[in-house]
Amino acid sequence: MEDSHIRYLLSRKKCGVCGQSYQSTTIEFVGSFDEFSYFQITCQVCKTQAFVTAIVQRDEGKATEVITDLTLEELKTSDFKIPVSADDMLDIMNYLKGFDGNFSEIFSC
């Protein structure tokens, strides 16, 4: 992951003091060591400064290990190949707002 991508991700965050979004112009790369990249960010509104450590996997040619309890056959026939959408997440969040904690009722067959 390039530093410009990390800067973009940091600019999507909000200041913990005043809630203002950080501007990419106020994100300064400090340095890196191994998989760690260090940034200093400054809020343009309240001038609060923060130090951010980003853990970055730099070996992009290496495949990420998938950890699952499913067998290979179960993975091949799985219906979970469609990515989860933002609407899916909103649906589950809305459902959980009224959830009473009774899992037996939900999963009864």
PADO-676150 format. One record per residue: residue in one letter; residue number from 1; x, y, z of N, C-alpha, C in turn. Coordinates in Angstrom, 2 decimals. Each point is the difference from the previous one (the first is absolute). Layout:
! residues N
{residuo = a, num = NUM, n_u = X, n_v = Y, n_w = Z, ca_u = X, ca_v = Y, ca_w = Z, c_u = X, c_v = Y, c_w = Z}
...
This chain:
! residues 109
{residuo = m, num = 1, n_u = 0.85, n_v = -1.17, n_w = 0.00, ca_u = -0.85, ca_v = 1.17, ca_w = 0.00, c_u = 0.90, c_v = 1.23, c_w = 0.00}
{residuo = e, num = 2, n_u = -0.28, n_v = 0.91, n_w = -0.89, ca_u = 0.81, ca_v = 1.19, ca_w = -0.12, c_u = -0.40, c_v = 1.03, c_w = 1.05}
{residuo = d, num = 3, n_u = 0.96, n_v = 0.89, n_w = 0.30, ca_u = -0.27, ca_v = 1.05, ca_w = 0.98, c_u = -1.15, c_v = 0.89, c_w = -0.43}
{residuo = s, num = 4, n_u = -0.17, n_v = 0.20, n_w = -1.31, ca_u = -1.10, ca_v = 0.85, ca_w = -0.47, c_u = -1.35, c_v = -0.64, c_w = 0.34}
{residuo = h, num = 5, n_u = -0.05, n_v = -1.33, n_w = -0.04, ca_u = -1.25, ca_v = -0.69, ca_w = 0.36, c_u = -0.25, c_v = 0.15, c_w = 1.51}
{residuo = i, num = 6, n_u = 1.03, n_v = -0.10, n_w = 0.79, ca_u = -0.14, ca_v = 0.17, ca_w = 1.45, c_u = -0.45, c_v = 1.44, c_w = 0.29}
{residuo = r, num = 7, n_u = 0.57, n_v = 0.97, n_w = -0.69, ca_u = -0.42, ca_v = 1.40, ca_w = 0.17, c_u = -1.49, c_v = 0.16, c_w = -0.29}
{residuo = y, num = 8, n_u = -0.45, n_v = -0.66, n_w = -1.08, ca_u = -1.42, ca_v = 0.07, ca_w = -0.34, c_u = -0.85, c_v = -0.59, c_w = 1.12}
{residuo = l, num = 9, n_u = 0.39, n_v = -1.16, n_w = 0.52, ca_u = -0.75, ca_v = -0.62, ca_w = 1.08, c_u = -0.02, c_v = 0.88, c_w = 1.25}
{residuo = l, num = 10, n_u = 1.13, n_v = 0.62, n_w = 0.32, ca_u = 0.06, ca_v = 0.89, ca_w = 1.17, c_u = -0.86, c_v = 1.23, c_w = -0.21}
{residuo = s, num = 11, n_u = -0.10, n_v = 0.49, n_w = -1.23, ca_u = -0.82, ca_v = 1.19, ca_w = -0.26, c_u = -1.49, c_v = -0.30, c_w = 0.16}
{residuo = r, num = 12, n_u = -0.36, n_v = -1.26, n_w = 0.06, ca_u = -1.40, ca_v = -0.40, ca_w = 0.21, c_u = -0.35, c_v = -0.03, c_w = 1.49}
{residuo = k, num = 13, n_u = 1.01, n_v = 0.10, n_w = 0.85, ca_u = -0.22, ca_v = -0.02, ca_w = 1.45, c_u = -0.34, c_v = 1.39, c_w = 0.50}
{residuo = k, num = 14, n_u = -0.58, n_v = 0.04, n_w = 1.20, ca_u = -0.38, ca_v = 1.28, ca_w = 0.61, c_u = 0.83, c_v = 0.26, c_w = 1.25}
{residuo = c, num = 15, n_u = 0.22, n_v = 1.25, n_w = 0.28, ca_u = 0.73, ca_v = 0.42, ca_w = 1.19, c_u = -0.75, c_v = -0.47, c_w = 1.24}
{residuo = g, num = 16, n_u = 0.72, n_v = -0.57, n_w = 0.94, ca_u = -0.61, ca_v = -0.49, ca_w = 1.23, c_u = -0.44, c_v = 1.12, c_w = 0.93}
{residuo = v, num = 17, n_u = 0.46, n_v = 1.21, n_w = -0.23, ca_u = -0.35, ca_v = 1.13, ca_w = 0.86, c_u = -1.20, c_v = 0.77, c_w = -0.54}
{residuo = c, num = 18, n_u = 0.08, n_v = 0.43, n_w = -1.27, ca_u = -1.07, ca_v = 0.86, ca_w = -0.53, c_u = -0.88, c_v = -0.70, c_w = -1.04}
{residuo = g, num = 19, n_u = 0.39, n_v = -1.17, n_w = -0.48, ca_u = -0.81, ca_v = -0.74, ca_w = -0.95, c_u = 0.18, c_v = 0.38, c_w = -1.46}
{residuo = q, num = 20, n_u = 0.89, n_v = 0.93, n_w = -0.27, ca_u = 0.26, ca_v = 0.43, ca_w = -1.38, c_u = 0.82, c_v = -1.06, c_w = -0.73}
{residuo = s, num = 21, n_u = -0.29, n_v = -0.22, n_w = -1.28, ca_u = 0.79, ca_v = -0.93, ca_w = -0.81, c_u = 1.39, c_v = 0.57, c_w = -0.21}
{residuo = y, num = 22, n_u = 1.00, n_v = -0.89, n_w = 0.01, ca_u = 1.37, ca_v = 0.43, ca_w = -0.27, c_u = 0.16, c_v = 0.30, c_w = -1.48}
{residuo = q, num = 23, n_u = 0.80, n_v = 0.98, n_w = -0.33, ca_u = 0.32, ca_v = 0.34, ca_w = -1.39, c_u = 1.30, c_v = -0.70, c_w = -0.38}
{residuo = s, num = 24, n_u = 0.07, n_v = -0.50, n_w = -1.24, ca_u = 1.21, ca_v = -0.73, ca_w = -0.41, c_u = 1.25, c_v = 0.89, c_w = 0.06}
{residuo = t, num = 25, n_u = -0.18, n_v = 1.31, n_w = -0.10, ca_u = 1.14, ca_v = 0.91, ca_w = 0.06, c_u = 0.59, c_v = 0.10, c_w = 1.40}
{residuo = t, num = 26, n_u = -0.74, n_v = -0.45, n_w = 1.02, ca_u = 0.50, ca_v = 0.08, ca_w = 1.38, c_u = 0.50, c_v = -1.35, c_w = 0.50}
{residuo = i, num = 27, n_u = 0.14, n_v = -0.97, n_w = -0.90, ca_u = 0.50, ca_v = -1.32, ca_w = 0.36, c_u = 1.45, c_v = -0.09, c_w = -0.45}
{residuo = e, num = 28, n_u = 0.89, n_v = -0.15, n_w = 0.96, ca_u = 1.43, ca_v = 0.00, ca_w = -0.31, c_u = 0.60, c_v = -1.38, c_w = 0.26}
{residuo = f, num = 29, n_u = 0.66, n_v = -0.55, n_w = -1.01, ca_u = 0.69, ca_v = -1.28, ca_w = 0.15, c_u = 1.25, c_v = 0.23, c_w = 0.84}
{residuo = v, num = 30, n_u = 0.16, n_v = -0.78, n_w = 1.08, ca_u = 1.14, ca_v = 0.16, ca_w = 0.89, c_u = 1.10, c_v = -1.00, c_w = -0.35}
{residuo = g, num = 31, n_u = -0.38, n_v = -1.24, n_w = -0.26, ca_u = 0.98, ca_v = -1.02, ca_w = -0.34, c_u = -0.62, c_v = -1.38, c_w = 0.06}
{residuo = s, num = 32, n_u = 0.83, n_v = -1.01, n_w = -0.27, ca_u = -0.50, ca_v = -1.36, ca_w = 0.06, c_u = 1.09, c_v = -0.93, c_w = 0.50}
{residuo = f, num = 33, n_u = -0.42, n_v = -1.12, n_w = 0.55, ca_u = 0.90, ca_v = -1.04, ca_w = 0.48, c_u = -0.73, c_v = -1.32, c_w = -0.14}
{residuo = d, num = 34, n_u = 0.58, n_v = -0.93, n_w = -0.75, ca_u = -0.64, ca_v = -1.28, ca_w = -0.30, c_u = -1.39, c_v = 0.26, c_w = -0.58}
{residuo = e, num = 35, n_u = -1.04, n_v = -0.57, n_w = 0.61, ca_u = -1.35, ca_v = 0.18, ca_w = -0.53, c_u = -0.72, c_v = 1.21, c_w = 0.60}
{residuo = f, num = 36, n_u = 0.68, n_v = 0.79, n_w = 0.81, ca_u = -0.61, ca_v = 1.15, ca_w = 0.65, c_u = 0.32, c_v = 1.29, c_w = -0.75}
{residuo = s, num = 37, n_u = -1.02, n_v = 0.81, n_w = -0.25, ca_u = 0.18, ca_v = 1.34, ca_w = -0.55, c_u = -0.55, c_v = 0.99, c_w = 1.01}
{residuo = y, num = 38, n_u = 0.69, n_v = 1.10, n_w = 0.18, ca_u = -0.37, ca_v = 0.98, ca_w = 1.03, c_u = -0.38, c_v = 1.32, c_w = -0.64}
{residuo = f, num = 39, n_u = -1.11, n_v = 0.58, n_w = 0.49, ca_u = -0.51, ca_v = 1.26, ca_w = -0.52, c_u = -0.36, c_v = 0.93, c_w = 1.15}
{residuo = q, num = 40, n_u = 0.16, n_v = 1.28, n_w = -0.23, ca_u = -0.49, ca_v = 1.01, ca_w = 0.93, c_u = -1.14, c_v = 0.71, c_w = -0.71}
{residuo = i, num = 41, n_u = -1.15, n_v = 0.08, n_w = 0.65, ca_u = -1.14, ca_v = 0.69, ca_w = -0.59, c_u = -0.40, c_v = 1.16, c_w = 0.90}
{residuo = t, num = 42, n_u = -0.41, n_v = 1.09, n_w = -0.64, ca_u = -0.38, ca_v = 1.21, ca_w = 0.73, c_u = -1.39, c_v = 0.44, c_w = -0.47}
{residuo = c, num = 43, n_u = -0.86, n_v = 0.26, n_w = 0.95, ca_u = -1.34, ca_v = 0.49, ca_w = -0.33, c_u = 0.11, c_v = 1.47, c_w = -0.42}
{residuo = q, num = 44, n_u = -0.60, n_v = 0.32, n_w = -1.15, ca_u = 0.06, ca_v = 1.38, ca_w = -0.48, c_u = -0.85, c_v = 0.95, c_w = 0.84}
{residuo = v, num = 45, n_u = -1.00, n_v = -0.54, n_w = 0.69, ca_u = -0.90, ca_v = 0.85, ca_w = 0.76, c_u = 0.54, c_v = 0.29, c_w = 1.39}
{residuo = c, num = 46, n_u = 0.25, n_v = -1.06, n_w = 0.79, ca_u = 0.40, ca_v = 0.22, ca_w = 1.40, c_u = 1.51, c_v = -0.17, c_w = 0.23}
{residuo = k, num = 47, n_u = 0.73, n_v = -0.36, n_w = -1.05, ca_u = 1.47, ca_v = -0.14, ca_w = 0.02, c_u = 0.49, c_v = -1.14, c_w = 0.89}
{residuo = t, num = 48, n_u = -0.88, n_v = -0.92, n_w = 0.39, ca_u = 0.42, ca_v = -1.17, ca_w = 0.77, c_u = 0.84, c_v = -0.89, c_w = -0.90}
{residuo = q, num = 49, n_u = 1.09, n_v = -0.52, n_w = 0.57, ca_u = 0.88, ca_v = -0.88, ca_w = -0.76, c_u = -0.12, c_v = -1.42, c_w = 0.51}
{residuo = a, num = 50, n_u = 0.14, n_v = -0.94, n_w = -0.92, ca_u = -0.04, ca_v = -1.42, ca_w = 0.37, c_u = 1.13, c_v = -0.71, c_w = -0.75}
{residuo = f, num = 51, n_u = 0.49, n_v = -1.06, n_w = 0.60, ca_u = 1.04, ca_v = -0.83, ca_w = -0.60, c_u = -0.64, c_v = -1.33, c_w = -0.34}
{residuo = v, num = 52, n_u = 0.10, n_v = -0.42, n_w = -1.26, ca_u = -0.66, ca_v = -1.21, ca_w = -0.47, c_u = 1.04, c_v = -1.01, c_w = -0.44}
{residuo = t, num = 53, n_u = -0.19, n_v = -1.23, n_w = 0.44, ca_u = 0.82, ca_v = -1.11, ca_w = -0.47, c_u = -0.88, c_v = -0.88, c_w = -0.88}
{residuo = a, num = 54, n_u = 0.40, n_v = -0.16, n_w = -1.25, ca_u = -0.73, ca_v = -0.86, ca_w = -0.93, c_u = 0.81, c_v = -1.26, c_w = -0.23}
{residuo = i, num = 55, n_u = -0.64, n_v = -1.15, n_w = 0.13, ca_u = 0.67, ca_v = -1.26, ca_w = -0.26, c_u = -0.32, c_v = -0.38, c_w = -1.44}
{residuo = v, num = 56, n_u = 1.04, n_v = -0.14, n_w = -0.80, ca_u = -0.17, ca_v = -0.19, ca_w = -1.42, c_u = 0.68, c_v = -1.30, c_w = -0.43}
{residuo = q, num = 57, n_u = -0.75, n_v = -0.84, n_w = -0.71, ca_u = 0.58, ca_v = -1.21, ca_w = -0.57, c_u = 0.58, c_v = 0.38, c_w = -1.35}
{residuo = r, num = 58, n_u = 1.30, n_v = 0.04, n_w = -0.12, ca_u = 0.64, ca_v = 0.50, ca_w = -1.22, c_u = 0.26, c_v = -1.09, c_w = -1.03}
{residuo = d, num = 59, n_u = -0.04, n_v = -1.26, n_w = 0.38, ca_u = 0.27, ca_v = -1.09, ca_w = -0.93, c_u = -1.27, c_v = -0.33, c_w = -0.77}
{residuo = e, num = 60, n_u = -0.26, n_v = 0.73, n_w = -1.08, ca_u = -1.24, ca_v = -0.15, ca_w = -0.73, c_u = -0.04, c_v = -1.25, c_w = -0.87}
{residuo = g, num = 61, n_u = 1.15, n_v = -0.63, n_w = -0.25, ca_u = 0.03, ca_v = -1.21, ca_w = -0.81, c_u = -0.38, c_v = -1.24, c_w = 0.79}
{residuo = k, num = 62, n_u = -0.04, n_v = 0.11, n_w = 1.29, ca_u = -0.30, ca_v = -1.13, ca_w = 0.86, c_u = -1.50, c_v = -0.07, c_w = 0.28}
{residuo = a, num = 63, n_u = -0.57, n_v = -1.18, n_w = -0.17, ca_u = -1.43, ca_v = -0.18, ca_w = 0.24, c_u = -0.31, c_v = 0.04, c_w = 1.48}
{residuo = t, num = 64, n_u = -1.12, n_v = 0.59, n_w = 0.37, ca_u = -0.44, ca_v = 0.04, ca_w = 1.38, c_u = -0.68, c_v = -1.32, c_w = 0.34}
{residuo = e, num = 65, n_u = 0.36, n_v = -0.56, n_w = 1.13, ca_u = -0.56, ca_v = -1.27, ca_w = 0.43, c_u = -1.45, c_v = 0.19, c_w = 0.43}
{residuo = v, num = 66, n_u = -0.86, n_v = -0.87, n_w = -0.49, ca_u = -1.40, ca_v = 0.03, ca_w = 0.38, c_u = -0.19, c_v = -0.99, c_w = 1.15}
{residuo = i, num = 67, n_u = -0.54, n_v = 0.50, n_w = 1.10, ca_u = -0.23, ca_v = -0.85, ca_w = 1.17, c_u = -1.49, c_v = -0.26, c_w = 0.09}
{residuo = t, num = 68, n_u = -0.38, n_v = -1.28, n_w = -0.06, ca_u = -1.41, ca_v = -0.37, ca_w = 0.03, c_u = -0.15, c_v = -1.40, c_w = 0.59}
{residuo = d, num = 69, n_u = -1.18, n_v = -0.29, n_w = 0.47, ca_u = -0.28, ca_v = -1.35, ca_w = 0.49, c_u = -0.77, c_v = -0.81, c_w = -1.04}
{residuo = l, num = 70, n_u = -0.21, n_v = 0.57, n_w = -1.19, ca_u = -0.69, ca_v = -0.70, ca_w = -1.07, c_u = 0.98, c_v = -0.90, c_w = -0.75}
{residuo = t, num = 71, n_u = -0.51, n_v = -1.13, n_w = -0.49, ca_u = 0.82, ca_v = -0.86, ca_w = -0.83, c_u = 0.10, c_v = 0.61, c_w = -1.39}
{residuo = l, num = 72, n_u = 0.90, n_v = -0.51, n_w = -0.82, ca_u = 0.15, ca_v = 0.50, ca_w = -1.36, c_u = -1.29, c_v = -0.19, c_w = -0.79}
{residuo = e, num = 73, n_u = -0.66, n_v = -1.13, n_w = 0.18, ca_u = -1.27, ca_v = -0.26, ca_w = -0.69, c_u = -1.08, c_v = 0.98, c_w = 0.45}
{residuo = e, num = 74, n_u = -0.05, n_v = 0.29, n_w = 1.29, ca_u = -0.98, ca_v = 0.97, ca_w = 0.51, c_u = 0.25, c_v = 1.40, c_w = -0.58}
{residuo = l, num = 75, n_u = 1.28, n_v = 0.36, n_w = -0.13, ca_u = 0.33, ca_v = 1.30, ca_w = -0.59, c_u = -0.42, c_v = 0.08, c_w = -1.46}
{residuo = k, num = 76, n_u = 0.18, n_v = -1.11, n_w = -0.74, ca_u = -0.37, ca_v = -0.01, ca_w = -1.42, c_u = -1.50, c_v = 0.16, c_w = -0.20}
{residuo = t, num = 77, n_u = -0.79, n_v = -0.57, n_w = 0.88, ca_u = -1.46, ca_v = 0.04, ca_w = -0.15, c_u = -0.66, c_v = 1.11, c_w = 0.81}
{residuo = s, num = 78, n_u = 0.80, n_v = 0.80, n_w = 0.64, ca_u = -0.53, ca_v = 1.06, ca_w = 0.87, c_u = -0.75, c_v = 1.06, c_w = -0.80}
{residuo = d, num = 79, n_u = -1.06, n_v = 0.50, n_w = 0.59, ca_u = -0.77, ca_v = 1.10, ca_w = -0.60, c_u = 0.55, c_v = 1.37, c_w = 0.40}
{residuo = f, num = 80, n_u = 1.06, n_v = 0.03, n_w = 0.78, ca_u = 0.54, ca_v = 1.25, ca_w = 0.53, c_u = 1.07, c_v = 0.59, c_w = -0.92}
{residuo = k, num = 81, n_u = -0.22, n_v = -0.05, n_w = -1.29, ca_u = 0.97, ca_v = 0.52, ca_w = -0.94, c_u = -0.28, c_v = 1.44, c_w = -0.38}
{residuo = i, num = 82, n_u = -1.18, n_v = 0.49, n_w = 0.32, ca_u = -0.37, ca_v = 1.37, ca_w = -0.31, c_u = 0.49, c_v = 0.89, c_w = 1.14}
{residuo = p, num = 83, n_u = 0.72, n_v = 1.07, n_w = -0.32, ca_u = 0.49, ca_v = 0.90, ca_w = 1.05, c_u = -1.14, c_v = 0.62, c_w = 0.81}
{residuo = v, num = 84, n_u = 0.28, n_v = 0.27, n_w = 1.24, ca_u = -0.98, ca_v = 0.66, ca_w = 0.87, c_u = -0.08, c_v = 1.46, c_w = -0.43}
{residuo = s, num = 85, n_u = -1.21, n_v = 0.49, n_w = -0.21, ca_u = -0.19, ca_v = 1.38, ca_w = -0.44, c_u = -0.24, c_v = 0.92, c_w = 1.20}
{residuo = a, num = 86, n_u = 0.03, n_v = 1.29, n_w = -0.26, ca_u = -0.29, ca_v = 0.98, ca_w = 1.05, c_u = -1.45, c_v = -0.16, c_w = 0.47}
{residuo = d, num = 87, n_u = -0.90, n_v = -0.31, n_w = -0.93, ca_u = -1.40, ca_v = -0.22, ca_w = 0.37, c_u = -0.16, c_v = -1.21, c_w = 0.91}
{residuo = d, num = 88, n_u = 0.79, n_v = -1.06, n_w = -0.27, ca_u = -0.03, ca_v = -1.18, ca_w = 0.87, c_u = 0.40, c_v = 0.38, c_w = 1.42}
{residuo = m, num = 89, n_u = 1.03, n_v = 0.81, n_w = 0.11, ca_u = 0.48, ca_v = 0.42, ca_w = 1.33, c_u = -1.05, c_v = 0.86, c_w = 0.71}
{residuo = l, num = 90, n_u = -0.63, n_v = 0.89, n_w = -0.74, ca_u = -1.05, ca_v = 0.83, ca_w = 0.60, c_u = -1.18, c_v = -0.85, c_w = 0.45}
{residuo = d, num = 91, n_u = -0.36, n_v = -1.01, n_w = -0.80, ca_u = -1.09, ca_v = -0.89, ca_w = 0.38, c_u = 0.30, c_v = -0.71, c_w = 1.31}
{residuo = i, num = 92, n_u = 1.21, n_v = -0.54, n_w = 0.14, ca_u = 0.34, ca_v = -0.73, ca_w = 1.23, c_u = 0.09, c_v = 0.95, c_w = 1.19}
{residuo = m, num = 93, n_u = 0.51, n_v = 1.21, n_w = -0.23, ca_u = 0.07, ca_v = 0.98, ca_w = 1.09, c_u = -1.39, c_v = 0.37, c_w = 0.49}
{residuo = n, num = 94, n_u = -0.92, n_v = 0.22, n_w = -0.95, ca_u = -1.38, ca_v = 0.32, ca_w = 0.38, c_u = -0.66, c_v = -1.16, c_w = 0.72}
{residuo = y, num = 95, n_u = 0.27, n_v = -1.21, n_w = -0.45, ca_u = -0.56, ca_v = -1.18, ca_w = 0.66, c_u = 0.53, c_v = -0.12, c_w = 1.44}
{residuo = l, num = 96, n_u = 1.30, n_v = 0.21, n_w = 0.17, ca_u = 0.61, ca_v = -0.17, ca_w = 1.32, c_u = -0.45, c_v = 1.08, c_w = 0.99}
{residuo = k, num = 97, n_u = -0.45, n_v = 1.13, n_w = -0.49, ca_u = -0.49, ca_v = 1.05, ca_w = 0.91, c_u = -1.16, c_v = -0.50, c_w = 0.84}
{residuo = g, num = 98, n_u = -0.84, n_v = -0.85, n_w = -0.59, ca_u = -1.15, ca_v = -0.52, ca_w = 0.72, c_u = 0.19, c_v = -1.42, c_w = 0.50}
{residuo = f, num = 99, n_u = 1.20, n_v = -0.55, n_w = -0.13, ca_u = 0.27, ca_v = -1.38, ca_w = 0.39, c_u = 0.02, c_v = -0.12, c_w = 1.52}
{residuo = d, num = 100, n_u = -0.71, n_v = -1.00, n_w = 0.52, ca_u = -0.10, ca_v = -0.16, ca_w = 1.46, c_u = 1.02, c_v = -0.98, c_w = 0.57}
{residuo = g, num = 101, n_u = 0.84, n_v = -0.58, n_w = -0.84, ca_u = 1.04, ca_v = -0.90, ca_w = 0.49, c_u = -0.41, c_v = -1.46, c_w = 0.03}
{residuo = n, num = 102, n_u = -1.20, n_v = -0.33, n_w = -0.47, ca_u = -0.48, ca_v = -1.38, ca_w = 0.03, c_u = 0.40, c_v = -0.71, c_w = -1.30}
{residuo = f, num = 103, n_u = 1.18, n_v = -0.64, n_w = 0.01, ca_u = 0.49, ca_v = -0.70, ca_w = -1.18, c_u = -0.80, c_v = -1.27, c_w = -0.28}
{residuo = s, num = 104, n_u = -0.53, n_v = -0.64, n_w = 1.03, ca_u = -0.80, ca_v = -1.22, ca_w = -0.18, c_u = -1.20, c_v = 0.28, c_w = -0.89}
{residuo = e, num = 105, n_u = -0.61, n_v = 1.14, n_w = 0.17, ca_u = -1.18, ca_v = 0.36, ca_w = -0.79, c_u = 0.36, c_v = 0.24, c_w = -1.47}
{residuo = i, num = 106, n_u = 1.16, n_v = 0.61, n_w = -0.24, ca_u = 0.43, ca_v = 0.29, ca_w = -1.36, c_u = 0.35, c_v = -1.27, c_w = -0.77}
{residuo = f, num = 107, n_u = 0.74, n_v = -0.91, n_w = 0.67, ca_u = 0.55, ca_v = -1.18, ca_w = -0.68, c_u = -0.85, c_v = -1.25, c_w = 0.20}
{residuo = s, num = 108, n_u = -1.22, n_v = 0.11, n_w = 0.47, ca_u = -0.82, ca_v = -1.19, ca_w = 0.15, c_u = -0.41, c_v = -0.52, c_w = -1.37}
{residuo = c, num = 109, n_u = 0.07, n_v = -1.31, n_w = -0.13, ca_u = -0.32, ca_v = -0.62, ca_w = -1.31, c_u = -1.27, c_v = -0.80, c_w = 0.10}
